[in-house]
């Protein structure tokens, strides 16, 4: 019985490695910039912007068909976006030959560390024209409290 083993399959998951992975191995010698190069291959691509009042994440996700195609999870200052982008019907037509397929289809998962902890209570998510935009209100700085010191002699 022949086993179909692809030794390069492991490289498919490199773009999904958490950014902390690359920060933790930052001390490794990397003369060719290999680690920096593969860490740039993350997908889906996103922008993270912090304003005075909110944190805004814009994620390139062309091809989502419905809200249940993506799931957004927030825990402390970690944001996780995962889901599935469906295959284009004409790619699987009988007799069709795909010459180039660069657009991503299938499962995706992206985890990002936010600059501050946020709450999903203040979150809004909107999908339009292939862009998923997530907004979080930044937590208000709590006022300092004075703690009285009790002396016991």
N, C-alpha and C positions, 0 to 999 in steps of 0.2 A: 504494500500500500504506500503510495507516494504522499508525502506531506507537503502541502503548498506553504512554504515559509518565506516571508519577505523580510530580509534582514534590515531593510530601510524603513519599515513600518514605524519604528520607534521615533523617527524624526518627524513624523506627522504631528506629534503632540508637542513639539518644541514651542510653537507659537502660543500654546495655552498655559505654559508654565507661569506661575505667579511671579510678579515682579520681585517679591521678597527673595525668591530663589537666587536671582542674579545679584541682589544686594548682599546676601549672605556669603556668596563665593567671590565677592569683589576683590579679595586679597590674592586670589589665584593669579599666576602669571598668564597674561593674555596678549602676547606680542602682536598677533594678527588682528586683534579686535573681534575675534570670533564670537565671544559671549555677547558683546554689545550688538553685533550684527543680528544674531538670532533673536535677541530680546526685542528687536524692532519689528519682528515678523508677527506680532500679536494681532489677533483678529477676534471680534470686529474692532475696527479702528474707532477711536473716540477722542473727544476733547473734554478736558475737565477745567472748569473756570470757577474761581472763587471771587465773588463780589463782596461788597460790604455786608449785604443782607442774606445772600444765598450762595449755594453751591450748585452749579449747572453742569450736567454731563450730557453731551451730544454724541450719540452712537450711530455709526453708519450701519444700517441693517436693511438694505434693499431686499424686497421679496417677501417680507412678512405679509400674511394674508388676514390674520385675525389676532385679537389680543392674546389668546391662549398659545400662540406660537412662541411667545417670549415670557420669561419669568424674571422678576426683579426681586432680589433679596438684599436686605440691609441688616447688618449687625454691627453696632458700634460705629467704627469708621471704615468698615469694609463693605463694599458694594459688589454684588455678584449678579451678572446678567447671563442668562442661559436660555436656550431654546432651539428651535429647528426652523431652517429656511427650506421650503419645499423645492423639489426639482421642477424645472421647467418642462411642461408636457412634451414639447417637440424634441427634447433631448433623448427621449426613450421611444420615439416613433419607429415603427418597423422600417428597416432599411436606411435609417438616418445615420450619417457619419459625422461625429463631432470632431472637428479639426482642431479647435482651440476651445478650452473651457477654463477660463481664469476666474470667473465669478464663483464665489463660495456658495455651496448648497450643503444641506445636512445640518448636523448638530453643531452648536457653538456654545462656548462658555468663556466669560471674561470676568476676572476678579480684579478690583482696583481698590487701593488704599486711599481713602479720602483724607483731606488735610485736617479734618476735625470730625468728631463723632456727630452723627445726625440722627433724627428720628423719622420713622416712616409716617408719623402723624402729620408732619408738615410737608410731605412729599406730593409731587404731581408728576405724572408721566404722560407724555403725548407723542403719538407716532404720526408723522406727516411726511410725505414725499421721500420715504426711505430712511428718514432720520428719527431715531428714538431720542426724545429729550426728557431728561429727568431733572427736576428742580427740588432742592431741599432748602428750607429756611434754616439759616444758621442759628444755633442756640444762643439765646441772649446771655451775656455774661452775668452770672449771678452776683449780687452785691455781697461784699464781704460781711461776714457776721463777726460780732465781737463775742468772745468766749471769756467769761469771768473766771478768774482763778480763785479757788477757795483755799485758804490757808488753814491748816489744822495743827495746833500746837499741843 
